[in-house]
Amino acid sequence: MKKFICPSFILIVAASLFVTTACEKQNYPNYPNSESSIQPTFKEASTGTAANPNIGVVTVTGTSTLTNPATQNSSIKIGGSGWSYDGCATNLNTLTGTIGSTKVTLILGSSPTPGNSLTYTLSRQNPTTPLAAQMIASNAPGQPDGINWYSSGGSVTVSNSGGVLTANFNNIQCLQYSFLFPVVTISGSLVCQ
């Protein structure tokens, strides 16, 4: 029995020494419990490349696909039965025509003086020069409701006859701000007095 106890005792002592040294805390750089390793923290408190520069502001990643509700071209012929025109006594730079829920507005950079006529260049932007203009159509026929259409180019001639403004135009193509298709083509005339 002595022969069996002595080697067993040596084996137990060797195993305990091995376990003791193996379980000692090591200071390795990539060891999870090392004092010099990277410690987890909240993103707001971090200082590395993952830190959010705008704490409290949600940052959206990826892209969202815009869906165009309009699918086909249409046209508007302004003038004739059913059209009503807003007066321009308070603002000589804006002419507006309405029929049902459809509204077409022409914004001029400046208005012609009585007895004169001017030709304006249309763009998508609000006019910033005297001979610039913008046409906006809301709720165009044949298009989904609630969409605005903005002139993409062309020209319009406006005459002032004794305080009555008349704007004449033909085939003005209007687009949405976010999409280049479809197109609403506007022709006719707007009157304002």
C-alpha positions as a Markdown table, in Angstrom:
| # | Residue | x | y | z |
|---|---|---|---|---|
| 1 | Met | 0.0 | 0.0 | 0.0 |
| 2 | Lys | 2.9 | 2.3 | 0.7 |
| 3 | Lys | 4.0 | 1.9 | -2.9 |
| 4 | Phe | 0.6 | 3.1 | -4.1 |
| 5 | Ile | 0.3 | 6.1 | -1.7 |
| 6 | Cys | 3.7 | 7.7 | -2.5 |
| 7 | Pro | 3.2 | 8.0 | -6.2 |
| 8 | Ser | -0.4 | 9.1 | -5.8 |
| 9 | Phe | 0.8 | 11.8 | -3.3 |
| 10 | Ile | 3.4 | 13.0 | -5.8 |
| 11 | Leu | 0.9 | 13.1 | -8.6 |
| 12 | Ile | -1.6 | 15.1 | -6.5 |
| 13 | Val | 1.0 | 17.6 | -5.4 |
| 14 | Ala | 2.2 | 18.0 | -9.1 |
| 15 | Ala | -1.4 | 18.5 | -10.3 |
| 16 | Ser | -2.1 | 21.1 | -7.6 |
| 17 | Leu | 1.1 | 23.1 | -8.5 |
| 18 | Phe | 0.1 | 22.9 | -12.2 |
| 19 | Val | -3.4 | 24.2 | -11.5 |
| 20 | Thr | -2.1 | 27.0 | -9.3 |
| 21 | Thr | 0.3 | 28.3 | -11.8 |
| 22 | Ala | -2.1 | 27.9 | -14.7 |
| 23 | Cys | -4.8 | 29.9 | -13.0 |
| 24 | Glu | -2.6 | 32.8 | -12.1 |
| 25 | Lys | -3.7 | 36.1 | -13.7 |
| 26 | Gln | -1.4 | 36.8 | -16.6 |
| 27 | Asn | -0.8 | 40.3 | -18.0 |
| 28 | Tyr | -1.0 | 39.6 | -21.7 |
| 29 | Pro | -2.2 | 42.4 | -24.0 |
| 30 | Asn | -5.0 | 40.3 | -25.6 |
| 31 | Tyr | -5.9 | 38.3 | -22.5 |
| 32 | Pro | -9.6 | 39.1 | -21.7 |
| 33 | Asn | -9.0 | 39.9 | -18.0 |
| 34 | Ser | -5.7 | 41.7 | -18.5 |
| 35 | Glu | -5.4 | 45.2 | -17.0 |
| 36 | Ser | -3.9 | 46.5 | -20.2 |
| 37 | Ser | -6.5 | 45.1 | -22.6 |
| 38 | Ile | -9.4 | 47.1 | -24.2 |
| 39 | Gln | -12.4 | 47.2 | -21.9 |
| 40 | Pro | -16.0 | 47.3 | -23.1 |
| 41 | Thr | -17.8 | 50.6 | -22.7 |
| 42 | Phe | -20.9 | 52.4 | -24.0 |
| 43 | Lys | -20.5 | 54.0 | -27.5 |
| 44 | Glu | -21.2 | 57.5 | -26.0 |
| 45 | Ala | -18.2 | 57.1 | -23.7 |
| 46 | Ser | -15.8 | 55.7 | -26.2 |
| 47 | Thr | -13.0 | 57.7 | -27.8 |
| 48 | Gly | -12.0 | 55.5 | -30.7 |
| 49 | Thr | -13.1 | 55.5 | -34.3 |
| 50 | Ala | -16.5 | 54.0 | -33.3 |
| 51 | Ala | -17.4 | 57.0 | -31.1 |
| 52 | Asn | -20.5 | 58.8 | -32.2 |
| 53 | Pro | -19.5 | 62.5 | -32.9 |
| 54 | Asn | -23.2 | 63.5 | -32.4 |
| 55 | Ile | -24.2 | 61.9 | -29.1 |
| 56 | Gly | -28.0 | 61.8 | -28.8 |
| 57 | Val | -28.5 | 62.2 | -32.6 |
| 58 | Val | -29.6 | 59.2 | -34.5 |
| 59 | Thr | -27.4 | 58.4 | -37.4 |
| 60 | Val | -29.1 | 56.7 | -40.3 |
| 61 | Thr | -27.0 | 54.3 | -42.3 |
| 62 | Gly | -27.9 | 52.7 | -45.7 |
| 63 | Thr | -30.2 | 54.2 | -48.3 |
| 64 | Ser | -33.9 | 54.4 | -48.5 |
| 65 | Thr | -35.6 | 53.9 | -51.9 |
| 66 | Leu | -37.9 | 56.7 | -53.0 |
| 67 | Thr | -41.1 | 55.5 | -54.7 |
| 68 | Asn | -42.7 | 57.7 | -57.3 |
| 69 | Pro | -46.5 | 57.7 | -56.9 |
| 70 | Ala | -46.9 | 59.1 | -60.5 |
| 71 | Thr | -46.6 | 56.7 | -63.4 |
| 72 | Gln | -47.7 | 58.5 | -66.6 |
| 73 | Asn | -47.4 | 61.8 | -68.4 |
| 74 | Ser | -50.4 | 64.2 | -68.4 |
| 75 | Ser | -51.2 | 67.7 | -69.6 |
| 76 | Ile | -53.0 | 70.8 | -68.4 |
| 77 | Lys | -54.7 | 73.3 | -70.8 |
| 78 | Ile | -55.3 | 76.6 | -68.9 |
| 79 | Gly | -58.1 | 78.8 | -70.0 |
| 80 | Gly | -61.7 | 78.4 | -71.0 |
| 81 | Ser | -64.8 | 77.4 | -69.0 |
| 82 | Gly | -64.3 | 76.5 | -65.4 |
| 83 | Trp | -61.0 | 78.3 | -64.8 |
| 84 | Ser | -60.9 | 81.0 | -62.2 |
| 85 | Tyr | -58.0 | 83.5 | -61.7 |
| 86 | Asp | -56.8 | 85.1 | -58.4 |
| 87 | Gly | -56.5 | 88.8 | -58.4 |
| 88 | Cys | -53.0 | 90.2 | -58.3 |
| 89 | Ala | -53.7 | 93.7 | -56.8 |
| 90 | Thr | -51.6 | 92.9 | -53.8 |
| 91 | Asn | -48.8 | 91.0 | -55.6 |
| 92 | Leu | -48.1 | 91.8 | -59.3 |
| 93 | Asn | -45.5 | 89.1 | -59.4 |
| 94 | Thr | -47.8 | 86.1 | -58.9 |
| 95 | Leu | -50.5 | 84.8 | -61.3 |
| 96 | Thr | -52.7 | 81.9 | -60.2 |
| 97 | Gly | -55.4 | 79.9 | -62.1 |
| 98 | Thr | -57.6 | 77.2 | -60.5 |
| 99 | Ile | -60.1 | 74.6 | -61.8 |
| 100 | Gly | -61.4 | 72.1 | -59.2 |
| 101 | Ser | -58.5 | 71.0 | -57.1 |
| 102 | Thr | -55.9 | 71.8 | -59.8 |
| 103 | Lys | -53.9 | 75.0 | -59.2 |
| 104 | Val | -51.3 | 76.5 | -61.5 |
| 105 | Thr | -49.1 | 79.4 | -60.1 |
| 106 | Leu | -46.7 | 81.5 | -62.0 |
| 107 | Ile | -44.1 | 83.4 | -59.9 |
| 108 | Leu | -42.3 | 86.3 | -61.8 |
| 109 | Gly | -39.0 | 87.8 | -60.8 |
| 110 | Ser | -40.6 | 91.2 | -61.6 |
| 111 | Ser | -43.7 | 92.4 | -63.3 |
| 112 | Pro | -43.9 | 94.3 | -66.6 |
| 113 | Thr | -44.8 | 98.0 | -66.4 |
| 114 | Pro | -48.2 | 99.0 | -67.9 |
| 115 | Gly | -48.2 | 99.0 | -71.7 |
| 116 | Asn | -45.2 | 96.6 | -71.8 |
| 117 | Ser | -44.5 | 93.0 | -72.3 |
| 118 | Leu | -41.6 | 90.8 | -71.0 |
| 119 | Thr | -40.4 | 87.3 | -71.7 |
| 120 | Tyr | -39.3 | 85.3 | -68.7 |
| 121 | Thr | -37.1 | 82.2 | -68.5 |
| 122 | Leu | -38.7 | 79.4 | -66.4 |
| 123 | Ser | -36.7 | 77.2 | -64.0 |
| 124 | Arg | -37.4 | 74.9 | -61.1 |
| 125 | Gln | -36.2 | 77.5 | -58.6 |
| 126 | Asn | -37.9 | 80.6 | -57.1 |
| 127 | Pro | -36.9 | 83.5 | -59.4 |
| 128 | Thr | -33.8 | 85.4 | -58.3 |
| 129 | Thr | -33.5 | 87.8 | -61.2 |
| 130 | Pro | -36.0 | 90.1 | -62.8 |
| 131 | Leu | -36.5 | 88.0 | -66.0 |
| 132 | Ala | -36.7 | 84.7 | -64.3 |
| 133 | Ala | -39.9 | 82.9 | -63.4 |
| 134 | Gln | -41.2 | 79.6 | -61.9 |
| 135 | Met | -44.4 | 77.7 | -62.6 |
| 136 | Ile | -45.9 | 75.3 | -60.0 |
| 137 | Ala | -48.8 | 73.0 | -60.7 |
| 138 | Ser | -50.6 | 71.3 | -57.8 |
| 139 | Asn | -52.9 | 68.3 | -58.1 |
| 140 | Ala | -52.5 | 68.0 | -61.9 |
| 141 | Pro | -55.2 | 66.1 | -63.7 |
| 142 | Gly | -54.3 | 62.4 | -64.3 |
| 143 | Gln | -51.8 | 62.5 | -61.4 |
| 144 | Pro | -52.0 | 61.4 | -57.8 |
| 145 | Asp | -53.2 | 64.2 | -55.4 |
| 146 | Gly | -50.9 | 66.2 | -53.3 |
| 147 | Ile | -47.9 | 66.3 | -55.7 |
| 148 | Asn | -46.4 | 69.6 | -56.8 |
| 149 | Trp | -44.9 | 69.9 | -60.3 |
| 150 | Tyr | -42.2 | 72.5 | -61.1 |
| 151 | Ser | -41.2 | 74.1 | -64.4 |
| 152 | Ser | -38.0 | 72.6 | -65.8 |
| 153 | Gly | -37.4 | 75.1 | -68.5 |
| 154 | Gly | -39.1 | 77.1 | -71.3 |
| 155 | Ser | -40.3 | 80.6 | -71.4 |
| 156 | Val | -43.4 | 82.6 | -70.8 |
| 157 | Thr | -44.4 | 86.1 | -72.2 |
| 158 | Val | -46.3 | 88.4 | -69.8 |
| 159 | Ser | -48.0 | 91.6 | -70.9 |
| 160 | Asn | -49.4 | 94.4 | -68.8 |
| 161 | Ser | -52.3 | 96.2 | -70.4 |
| 162 | Gly | -53.7 | 98.8 | -68.0 |
| 163 | Gly | -53.0 | 96.8 | -64.9 |
| 164 | Val | -54.2 | 93.5 | -66.3 |
| 165 | Leu | -51.4 | 90.9 | -66.6 |
| 166 | Thr | -51.7 | 88.2 | -69.1 |
| 167 | Ala | -49.2 | 85.3 | -69.3 |
| 168 | Asn | -49.1 | 83.2 | -72.4 |
| 169 | Phe | -47.1 | 79.9 | -72.6 |
| 170 | Asn | -47.0 | 76.7 | -74.6 |
| 171 | Asn | -45.8 | 73.2 | -73.7 |
| 172 | Ile | -44.1 | 74.0 | -70.4 |
| 173 | Gln | -42.7 | 70.8 | -69.0 |
| 174 | Cys | -43.0 | 70.4 | -65.2 |
| 175 | Leu | -41.4 | 67.7 | -63.1 |
| 176 | Gln | -41.4 | 66.7 | -59.5 |
| 177 | Tyr | -38.4 | 67.7 | -57.4 |
| 178 | Ser | -37.3 | 64.1 | -56.8 |
| 179 | Phe | -38.1 | 62.4 | -60.2 |
| 180 | Leu | -37.4 | 63.2 | -63.8 |
| 181 | Phe | -40.4 | 61.1 | -65.0 |
| 182 | Pro | -43.3 | 61.5 | -65.6 |
| 183 | Val | -43.9 | 65.0 | -67.1 |
| 184 | Val | -46.9 | 67.3 | -66.8 |
| 185 | Thr | -47.1 | 69.6 | -69.8 |
| 186 | Ile | -48.8 | 73.0 | -69.3 |
| 187 | Ser | -50.1 | 75.3 | -72.1 |
| 188 | Gly | -52.5 | 78.2 | -72.1 |
| 189 | Ser | -52.7 | 81.6 | -70.4 |
| 190 | Leu | -53.1 | 83.0 | -66.9 |
| 191 | Val | -54.8 | 86.3 | -66.3 |
| 192 | Cys | -54.4 | 88.6 | -63.3 |
| 193 | Gln | -55.9 | 92.0 | -62.6 |
